[in-house]
Amino acid sequence: MAAAPGTVSGAAAGAPRKRPDGRTGVSRPGVGWALPAALFFGLFAIVPLVLVAVLSLTRWGGLGAPEFAGFDNWVTLFHDPVMIKSLWLSVLLTGLGVLVQTPLSILLGVWAAGPQRNRAVLSAVFFVPLLLSATAVSVLWRALLDPNFGVPAQARWLFGDGNLLGDRTGAIGVLVLVSAWQFTPLHALIYQGATRAIPEVLYQAAAIDGAGTVRQFFHITLPQLRNSIITSVILMVVGGLTTFDTVLILTQGGPGTDTTISAYYMYTKAFKSFDFGAGAAIALLLVVVATVISLVVVRVSGYDKMAGTKDGLS
């Protein structure tokens, strides 16, 4: 029987179709739908990455034509003690950021997922740092931590001479604190949405079995947040390894080179020493390190083997 005028046939409307293997299901969009995203990614990610890789094999001070140098920049890079130290500092700050932000953001996100009105108001206030740029946040905290006019100057009984950025431990602690203050709300928002997606029937069944709030959190909420935790950690790793503006404004790599992370060292090499070849090599190395760490997290966590969002129910 022919379709009535003005209607769309079942096949055209995305009705189930029979697959070659005999199963039925909604047909997937063709490859053409992915072309705009693929072109955008290729133009603004792959092409610049290739150009950076080529630049890392040259000597260039910003003027004239680059001079091919082979792997000289890479050899120098791996024999540079400041570079090796900066890489370890980047990994250290990233690891501290994950350890501090993950439990805070999980607790805050789960709490904010509650239905009470006061939670919504407090969550909106707490998410304000997320709306600020990293530069504005860094300037704000630099003023607050000023040893002469800031909070440490008014509480020397707690902060001593007040110069928190004057030693390695204090400077690293400040960087971790500022990063957590700004970005914990982002990850809390991820956990808030994931918590609200957990079926309520799981908590109802647990309550009938006598499970309290703490047991429900560890046996229901956390397993259901597994995918979100992995996603959040990967975002923290990539963000931590590429942090730049916070270090530039708060510590400028000091004292000495105690907070000179790789991204900041790349900036000093390229835009202060005018060695763009070495700067490109550092940038490419950061991409490789971030990619490897992210892949390791995915592989170790088993995230790549998950078939769906219900895997936490087991």
N, C-alpha and C positions, 0 to 999 in steps of 0.2 A: 504494500500500500504506500503510495507516495506521500511525502511529508506535506503538511498543509502550508499554504503560502504564508511567508513571513516567519516561518520557523526554521530552526537549524537541525539538521539530521543528528542522530545520536553520535555518529563517528566524529562529525565536525565539532560537536559540543564537548568532546573529550570523554565520551562514554567508554566503558571498558572495551578493549579490543583483544582479540586472540593473538597471543605471541607465538613465535615459531616453535617454542618448546611445549605448546599446548595450553599454557596458563593464560589467564585473562588478567588484564590490568590496564590502567590509564597510560597511554603512550607518552613518552617523554618528549620535551621540546628538541628540535633539531640543533645541530652544531651552530647554525647561523645565529641563534640567540646568544651564544657566548662570544661572538666575534667582537662586539663593542668593548666588553670588559677585557678581552684578550688584547685588543689593540691598545687600549688605555694602559694596561699593565706593561705591555712591551715597550711602549713609547716612553713612559715615565719611570719605569723600573729596570727593565732589561737593558735598554740602550744606554742609560747613564751608568749602569754597573759595568757594562763592557768598556765604555769610555774611561772609567776610573781604572779598570784593569790595565788598559793600554797606557794610561798616564803613569801608572806605577812602574812602568818599565822605561821611563824617560827621566831626564833632568830638565827641569823647567822652573824658572824664577818668576814667571808671570809675563815676561816680555819676550818677544821674538818667537822662534819656532822651537818646540821641544826637541831635545837631543836624545836619541836612543841610548839607553844605558844598560840594557839587558836586565839581569837580576841583581845589579849592584845595590839598588835601594832595599831589596829584600835581605841581602846578606848583611848590609849595615844595620838593618832593623833588628835582626835577631842577635846581633852582637852589641846592641845598645842597652846598657843597664837601665836607663830611665824608661825605655820602652817595655822591657820585661817587668819592671816594677809597676808601671802604669797598667799593664794587663792584669797583674795580680790584684791591684787595687780595684780595678773595675769589677773583677769577679767577687772580691770581698764585699764591696758596697752592694752589689747585686744580691749576693747571698744574705747579707744582713737585712736588706730590704724585703726579701721574701720571708725571712723568719719573723720580722716585725709586722709586716702588713698583712700576711695571710691570716693569722689567728684574729687580729683586730677586725679585719674586714669581714671574716666569717661571722663572728659574734655580732657585729653591728648589722650586717645584712640580714641575719636570721631574726634579730630583734626588730629591725625596721619592717619586716614582713608581717608583723602583727597588725590587727585591725583597728587598734585604738587610735583616736584622733591625735592625741598628744605625740604619738610616735611619728605620725606623718609630719607634724610641725617641726619636731626636733630633727628629723631626717633631712627636711628641707634646709634647715639652718646648717647642719653638719656638711651638707653637700656644697655649700658656698665655695670652699677652696677649689673645688673641681672646676668652677666657672672662671677662675683666675688663670692668667698665663704664668708659666714657670718663672719668667722674668719678674713679674709683679710680686709673686710670692717670695722670690729670693731677695728683692729689694726690701720688702716688708720685714723679713726675718733678720736681715743685716742691720736694719735700724733697731729692731727689738733687742738684738744681741750686742749692740755697740757697747764696748767696755767702758766708755766714758759717760754716755747719756742713756743707755738702754737698761733693760731689766737687771743684768748682772751688776751694774754700777749701784743699783739700789738694794742689792742683796749680796753684799760681799761676804757675809757670813756663810753663804751657801756656795758662791761661785769663786771665792778667793779674789784674785786680781781682776776677775771678770773677763779676761781675754780667752774666751772659749775656743777661738779660732787660732790661738797662738801655739798650740801643740797638736801632734798628730791624732791622739785619742779624742781630744775635744772636737777637732775639725771633722773627723769622720763621724763622730756622734751627731754633730749638728747636721751634716749632710743626710744622714739616715733619718733624723727627726723631721727635717723639712720635707723630704721626699714622702715620708709616711703621712705627714699632715696634709699634703696636697693630693696624693693619689690613693690613699685608703678609701675615700668615698667612692671612687670609680669602681674598685673591686667590690666594695660593699653593695653597690648598686647591682652588680652582676649576681651576687649571692641573694640579694633581696628578690630579684625576679625568679631565680632558680628555686628558692624556697617556696614561693607562692605557687609554683607549678607542681609541687609535690602533692599527690592525692591525699585529701583529708582523711580518707577511709583508713589509711595506714596508721595515723595517729589515733583514730577512734578504736581500731582493733587493739593497738598497744595499750590504750587506756583500759579497755575491758580486761586485758590480761594483767593489769596491775602495774604497768610500766609508768614511772614518773617522768617529769620533764627532762631530767638529766639523761635517763636511759633512752628516751625517745630521741634526744639530740644525737647521742652517739650511735644508736642502732638504726635510726631511720633517716634523720636529717643529713648527717655527714655522708653516709653511703650514697644518698640521692644527689649530693652535691659534688660527687667525684668528677664528673665531666667539667663542671664549672671551676673546680679547684685547679685542674690541669690547665684549662684555658687561661685562668687568672695568672698562674705561675709563669706560663709562657709569655704573657704580656709583660709581667714584671721583669723577666729576664731580658727581653728585647729592650724595654724601656730603660732598665738599669745600665745595660752595656752602652747605650747611646746617650746617656745623660751628659749634658754639656753646659747649658746656660746656668744651672744652679752652681756648678763649680766655678764658672767664670765670674759670677757676681759675688759669691760668698767668700771663696778662698783663693781664687786665681791660681789654683794648683799648689798653694802653700799650706803650711810653712815649708819653705824649701820646695821639695817635690813630693811631700807627704800625701797630697791629695791630687796629684797629677794623674788623672785617669786617662785611658787611651783616647777617648774622644777629645779631651782638652789638649792632650799632647799632639794630636793630629792638627788641631787649630794652631798651636804654637809653631809646629813645623811648617805648615802651609802659609799662614798669614803673618807670622812674625819673622820666621827665618827665610821665607819665600822659597821654600823647598817643596814645591807642589808634588813632585814625584814621590818623595817620602811620605807626604801627607796622604796621597792617594793609596799608597801601600798600607798605611795604618787603617784607613777607612775600609779597604777591602778585607783586611785581616779581621776587623770588627764584624763585618758581615758574615764571614766564615765562622767565627767563634760563636756568634749569636745563633746562627743556623744549626751548628753542631749541637750546642747545648739544648736548643729547642727539640731537635730530633731525638736526643737522648732522653729528655723528659717524656716525650710521647711514647718512645719505645719501652722505657722502663715501667711507665705507668700502665701500659697496655691500652692506652687510649685509642691507638690505631686499630685495635681488634674489636672494639665495641660495636655491636650491631645496632644499637638503638639507645634511647634514653631510659629504657626500663631495666638496664643491666644491673642497676643498684638494688633491685628488688630481691635478688638471689641471696 
